[in-house]
Each structure stands twice: as C-alpha cells, then as structure tokens.
Amino acid sequence: MHFDPTLTTSTAANKAREVREEADRKVDDVRANNDLTAEAKTRLVNEIRQTANARVAELEQEHRAADRAERERLEQRLFTPPTAYTGSERITQAISYRDALDRARATSIDVPMSDLMRDAWRVGDDLLAKAALSVAFDRRDVDSLNTWIDRHPADDTDLNRLVELAWPRNPTQDMVNVLAEGFAFQR
C-alpha cells in the first residue's frame, strides 16, 4: 500500500469514482464483445469487479492512514505544551503538564473548560490552559474550543480540521461509507 498524505476525502472519493468509471467502461466493453461466450463474459466481469473492489479498498486504507497521521500531527501541535526547557526543567514541565491534565479531567462535566482556561490565563498558568483545551476537545465542548480560538486565533484552522477528523458529523461523510455505498461493486 502506498501512503499518500495528500489524500483527502474528496480526492479519495474522486479516485474511487475514477476506478468505478473505468471498471464500468471495461464491463461495458466485455458485455458488448460478441466474440466472447457468456461464461467468458461472466468470468471477465467478475475479474474487473474484483480488481476495482481491491483498488477501492486500497484507497480506503490510504485515506484512513492519511487521516490518522494528520490527526496525530494536529493533536501533537495543539495539545502538547511548548518545550522551551532542557534537561530537568523539561521533566518538571512534563510532570506539571500531567498534573494539569489530571486537574482538568477531574473538573466536573458541569463546569465548562472555558472557565478553567480563563482562570489559568488570569494567573499565567499556560500549562493548565493547554490541558483544559485537551479536555475540552475530548468532551466535545465547542464553547470552550471557541474560547481557546478567541485567545489563540492562529489555532483556528488546525482546531477546526481536527474536529472534522475526530468528530464526523454524520455517517455519510465518513469515507468508509462513501466508498462502501457509492463505489464498490456487488459480487
């Protein structure tokens, strides 16, 4: 399988559509060929369908791998605190961030993470604010994500893309369903 990091849903769907259209043309050619027996036509049509289905499955795997890699990159960028420290300071920062994550996770679900973010910013605790962002994302707390974006507008595009990848709005937007319903051939 070839990993294609530029494979978006629309390009994957377009590639799958091209596979299907090419297979349709080949099937039409086979069916129109009067020199072939019915048995030969059936065999060739089945081979064409199997090849097309295999390619569509390959496209699906490539798309999933690209989405997974992009999601991991975005999560690292958005949820990992900056590491300006070296040596023992870096270890101390990692421990502090883990503690901040524990505190944010322990906050009642009734308390929006935006409140925790504001409190953290008020006292200069950027690690707690970053931890609150991570928990807000996990809890799908959109208002708190917007609070973060209001303070960090440069994160808007990446955070929105991460939400698209992690929180599909409906199953028909999921590439697996697009491929399964629209582009795979029946046997």
N, C-alpha and C positions, 0 to 999 in steps of 0.2 A: 504494500500500500504506500502511496506517495503522500506525504504530509504537505498540504498547501495552506499556509497560514492566511492567505488572502481569500480563502473560500468562505464567502458569506452565504446567508440563506438564499438570497436572490441569485447569486452566481451558481450555487449548488443546484438550486431549482432549475435554473436555465440550462445548466449542463445536463441534468436529468431529463429535461424536456427534449434537448437535442438527441440524447440517447434514444428516447422513445420515438421521436420523429424518424430518426434513421432506421430504427427497427421496424417501424410501420412501413416505411418505403421498401425495405427488404422483404417483409412479409407480403406486401402487395405484388412485388416482382415475382416472388415464388409462386403465389397463387395464380398469377397471370401466365406463368410459363406452362404451356400446353404440352411440352416435351417431357414433363415430369409426371410420374404416376401419383396417385392420391397418397400412397404410402410414403413416397419420397417427399411430397409436399408437406405432409404432417411432420415427418422427421426434421426437415429443414426449418419449418416454422417453430418447432419446439426448441431447436438449437439456437435460433435467433432470439427467442424469448428468454432462454436460459442465460445467454450471453448478455442481453440487455439487463435482466434482473441482477446479474452478478455485478455489472458496472454500476447500476443504481445503488446497490448495497455498498459498493466501494466508495461511491460519492457520499453516502450517508456516514460512513465511518470517517472519512476525511473531514466532513463538516463537523461531526461531533468532536473530533480531535482538535480542530481549529478553535471551536467554541470553548472547549475545556482549557486550552492553552491561553486563550485570550482572557478568560475568566480568572485564571490563576494570576496572570500578569496584572490585571486590574485590581484584584484583591490585595496583592502584594503592594502595589503602589498606593492604594487608598487606605489600607488598614495597618500597614507596618509603619511604626514611627521612624522618623529620620534618624540615622545613626551617625551623628557627628562626633561620637566619642570613640575612644580606642581603649583597649585593654580592660582593666577592671571597671572603668566607668561604663563601658559598653555592657558588661554583665549586669551592673547595677541598674542600668536603664532597662534591660530586658526583664529583670525581676520587677522593677517598678511598673512596667507596662503590663506584665501578667497580673500584678495586684490590681491595677486599674481595670483590667478586663474582668477580673473576679468581682470587683465592686460594681461595675456597670451591669454585669449579668445578674447580680444579686438584687439589683434595684427592682422594685415591684413593677409588674407589667402595666399597672395603672399610672405609673409616673413616666411621662414621655422622656425619651433620651435627650430631647432638646433642652429640658430643664437641667439635666446633668451637664450637658455641654456648656450652657450659659454659666452655670456655677463654676465649672472648670476654667472657662475663659476668664471669668471675673478674678480668679486667684492665680492665673497664669499656669494652670496645670494642663499643658497641651497633651500630655500622655492620656489623661483621663478623658479629655475631649475626643481624642482619636479612638479610645476604647469605646466611648459612647456611640461614636459613628459606627463602629463594627457591630455593636449590639443592636443599634437601630436598624442596620441592614438585615441582620438575622431575624429581627422581629417584624420586618416589613413596615417599619414606622416611617412612612413617607414624609410626614410633617417634620420629623427630626432630620431626615436626609435633606429636606429643603432648608432647614435651619443651618446645616453644615454648608450647603451651597451658598447661602446668603453671605456667610463669612469667608468662604473659600470658592469664589466663582470659577477659578481655574479648574476645579474638580468636577464641574457640571457635566461636561461631555463624558468623561470616564465613568462617573457615577451613574449617569443615565444608561450608558451602554452596559454596565454591569447589571443593572436592574433588568434590562432587556434580556440578557443572557440567563440570569438566575431566576427570574420570575415571569415565565411565559404567561401572557395574558389569556390566551385560550389555546386549546389543543391544536386547532387548525394552523396556528402559527408555528408550531413545532415542526422542524424539518423532517423528523421521522414520519409524522403523519402526512406531510406534504408528499413525501416520496412514496409512502405506502399507498396512499389513496390515489394519487394522480399519475404516478409514473411507472409503477411496477406492473408487469404483465401477469395475467392469470395463467395458470398452467393448464 
